[in-house]
Amino acid sequence: MLVYLICYIVSFILAWQHIYVLSGLVLLGAALWLYIKDYMRTGNLIHLRGLFYLFFVGGQGISCFKLSRLQTDWALMTWISLFLAVVFFWTVFEILTRLFDGWSEKDMQSVYRFFSSGESPLQAKRILISMSVITAVSLLAFLFEAWRLGFVPMFSYGVPHAYSEFHISGVHYFTVSCVLVPSLSVVYSVMTARRGRGLTRDRGFWLAVVLDVVALSIPLLCVSRFQLILAAGMAVFTYISMTGSFSLIHAGILIVLLIPAYLILTV
């Protein structure tokens, strides 16, 4: 935390002097250092605290670059709030880590077996139902926003900053909830395979495919590169957390598929 505190103060001073690039680079460096530190200490590629540092603090660093002309300097309260968010997360994480530090590997395995068993509340059918409900709610919210605002960002012309204007307070949160569906799809697939059935292409499998297509179509129609990458990234991290590994070939395929979509959305 001392390193983060020093980097944060330096970044704040640089931003106050309108040296935005250096301000962002300092926070990006802090995010990488904090993530690598937790990774080297635990050997866990998706360590929760490390990921929080990487994306939250790293996201602050990218935002400090002021890449968009729409961005303005952060207010002092914004700097304080973001700093306190990291401090509180670190504090709570440390407390919980110390509380559960005495749990043995056998205890953790028993908990894991319960939550991955057929009798668990997380059984495959309920995951599929959850995916269906989230996709339906997200799609309905998207259609309502499109109807109420009168345009779809992907097909809009003459609408400056189409994605930024495609928001209805309170509704848009439901629209972007579709990013959870690919992760749930990974959980469904892994659980189905672990029940001794393999990845069978039954009705549940094809329903999951359809739900994934619909869920990924919404960020595309909203012209949201962030939501698209977030959905894919969360699915990858979910897979790693459940299997403990991830094929480099699959990673390459995912990147190849994401690059064209990212470039199209950028255009």
ABEGO torsion letter per residue (X at the ends): XAAAAAAAAAAAAAAAAGBAAAAAAAAAAAAAAAAAAAAAAAGBAABAAAAAAAAAAAAAAAAAAGABAABBBBBAAAAAAAAAAAAAAAAAAAAAAAAAAABBAAAAAAAAAAAABAABAABAAAAAAAAAAAAAAAAAAAAAAAAAAGBBAAABBGBBGAAAABBBBGAAAAAAAAAAAAAAAAAAAAAAAAAGAEBBBBAAAAAAAAAAAAAAAAAAAAGBAAAAAAAAAAAAAAAAAAAGBBBAAAAAAAAAAAAAAAAAAAX
